[in-house]
Structure formats: structure tokens, C-alpha cells
Amino acid sequence: MVHSSTPLSLYSIPVAWFVALYPTSLKRFLIQKTAGFDNLDPRKPVRSLADKAVDPAIIAKASRMDAAHMNGNEGFPLWVAGVLAANIAGVDQRALNVASLLYIILRNLYNFIYINQSKPYHGTARTLVWVTSVAVPMYLLFAAAVKLEHQGHP
């Protein structure tokens, strides 16, 4: 049984990395299914699919998968910094566990919305989820700073 004192936040780091990675894996499968994947040039731009007369909706979805992956890569260092700082400072494990679970849920929701969006309000929802997901590691960084300040560290 997992208790609120179990340090799960460090496990969230590889999970967050996977969550950032899986949209590009989905993109690869989509390209393989529609146009054939070229493993000699696995990072070939999505726009090159237009040369193979692929449905524009598929190209758009592959592009969104690529963008979701890049966004996950951009946010990953902030997450790692927040988790490590909070652990080093001794932030309450329950707070770390809740933040970790919330971050993973939000990043999965972000990917889902980004990949499947088709209406303008989906973009707004995606942005709100992104802002909330960024607030989680920022909370951990500030909680770590406050904890260290109260412990008398500069």
C-alpha cells in the first residue's frame, strides 16, 4: 500500500519524460500507417508528408503530435528542477505526491487536447491546461525556497 509519506515524486520524472515522448511515437505510427515511416530520416518534417499526397487532416494531426512532443520537452526540465528542489529542501511528501500526480494528469490531458483539437475553444482549453501544468513545478520551486528560507539557508 502506498502511504502519503511514500516519496513518489522522483518516480514522476521518468513518467513525465515518457508523457513528453509518447506524442512523437504516436506520430511515427500515424506516418507509418499512412505514408510509410523512413527510419533513415526519422525526424523528417511533417510537412514532407504533403509530397506523398497524404490527407491534410492527417498531416495536421501529425503536426500537432510533433508540437505536443516539443512542448513536453520544453516543460520537462522545469518539472525535474521543481521535483529535485522540493525533495532536497524537504517539502512535505504528501504535497510532492499530489503535485506529481496532478502534473502527470495535466500533461496527459494537454497532449490529448493538443493532438485531438479541432475547434477554437480546444485551443483555449489546451492553453488553460498548459498554464495550470506549469504552475505545478513553479509551486514546488517556491515551496522549496520557502522551506529553505525557514530552515535558515540563504
C-alpha positions in Angstrom: 0.0 0.0 0.0 1.2 3.5 -0.8 1.2 6.0 2.0 1.2 9.7 1.7 4.7 9.7 3.0 6.0 7.4 0.2 8.3 9.6 -2.0 6.6 9.1 -5.4 7.8 12.4 -6.9 11.1 11.1 -8.0 9.3 8.3 -9.9 7.3 11.0 -11.7 10.4 12.2 -13.5 10.7 9.1 -15.8 6.9 9.1 -16.2 6.9 12.8 -17.2 9.7 12.0 -19.7 7.5 9.3 -21.2 4.5 11.6 -21.3 6.6 14.1 -23.3 7.8 11.4 -25.6 4.7 9.4 -26.5 3.2 12.0 -28.9 6.1 11.6 -31.2 5.7 7.8 -31.0 2.0 8.3 -32.0 3.2 10.5 -34.8 5.5 7.7 -36.0 2.7 5.1 -36.0 0.4 7.5 -37.8 3.0 8.2 -40.5 3.9 4.5 -40.8 0.2 3.7 -41.3 -0.4 6.5 -43.9 2.8 7.3 -45.8 5.4 4.8 -44.6 7.9 5.7 -42.0 11.5 6.4 -43.1 13.8 5.3 -40.3 16.8 6.6 -42.2 15.4 10.1 -41.6 13.1 9.7 -38.5 12.9 13.4 -37.8 11.9 14.3 -41.3 9.5 17.3 -41.0 5.8 16.5 -41.0 5.4 18.9 -43.9 7.2 16.4 -46.2 4.1 14.3 -46.0 2.4 16.7 -48.4 4.9 15.3 -51.0 3.2 11.9 -50.7 -0.3 13.3 -51.1 -1.4 12.4 -47.6 -4.7 13.7 -46.4 -4.3 17.3 -45.0 -6.2 16.3 -41.8 -3.6 13.5 -41.2 -0.7 16.0 -41.8 -2.3 18.5 -39.3 -2.7 15.7 -36.7 0.9 14.6 -37.1 2.0 18.2 -36.8 0.0 18.6 -33.6 1.6 15.4 -32.3 5.0 16.8 -33.1 4.1 20.1 -31.3 2.8 18.3 -28.2 6.1 16.4 -28.0 8.2 19.5 -28.4 6.1 21.3 -25.7 6.6 18.3 -23.4 10.4 18.5 -23.9 10.3 22.3 -23.1 8.4 21.7 -19.8 10.4 18.6 -18.7 13.4 20.5 -17.3 11.2 22.7 -15.2 9.5 19.7 -13.8 12.7 18.0 -12.9 14.0 21.2 -11.3 10.9 21.5 -9.2 10.9 17.9 -8.0 14.6 17.9 -7.2 14.5 21.2 -5.4 11.4 20.2 -3.4 13.0 16.9 -2.4 16.3 18.5 -1.4 14.5 21.2 0.6 12.4 18.6 2.4 8.9 19.7 1.2 6.1 17.6 2.6 5.9 14.2 0.8 2.1 14.4 0.6 2.4 17.7 -1.2 5.0 16.3 -3.5 2.9 13.3 -4.3 -0.2 15.3 -5.0 1.8 17.7 -7.2 3.4 14.8 -9.1 0.1 13.1 -9.8 -1.5 16.4 -10.8 1.4 17.2 -13.2 1.2 13.8 -14.9 -2.6 14.1 -15.3 -2.4 17.6 -16.6 0.4 16.8 -19.1 -1.6 13.8 -20.4 -4.7 15.9 -20.7 -2.6 18.6 -22.5 -1.4 16.0 -25.0 -4.9 14.6 -25.6 -6.4 18.0 -26.2 -3.5 19.2 -28.4 -3.5 16.0 -30.6 -7.3 15.9 -31.0 -8.2 19.6 -31.1 -10.4 20.7 -33.9 -12.3 23.8 -32.6 -11.1 27.2 -31.4 -12.2 26.5 -27.8 -10.0 23.4 -27.8 -7.0 25.7 -28.2 -8.2 27.8 -25.2 -8.7 24.6 -23.1 -5.2 23.4 -24.1 -3.7 26.8 -23.0 -5.5 26.7 -19.7 -4.3 23.1 -19.0 -0.7 24.2 -20.0 -0.8 27.2 -17.7 -2.0 25.0 -14.8 0.6 22.4 -15.6 3.4 25.0 -15.5 2.1 26.3 -12.1 2.7 22.9 -10.5 6.5 22.8 -10.8 6.6 26.6 -10.1 4.7 25.8 -6.8 7.3 23.2 -6.0 10.2 25.6 -6.6 8.6 28.3 -4.4 7.7 25.7 -1.7 11.4 24.6 -1.7 12.6 28.2 -1.5 10.2 28.9 1.4 11.2 25.7 3.2 14.9 26.5 2.9 14.3 30.1 4.0 12.6 28.9 7.1 15.5 26.5 7.8 17.9 29.4 7.8 19.5 28.8 4.4 20.3 31.7 2.2 
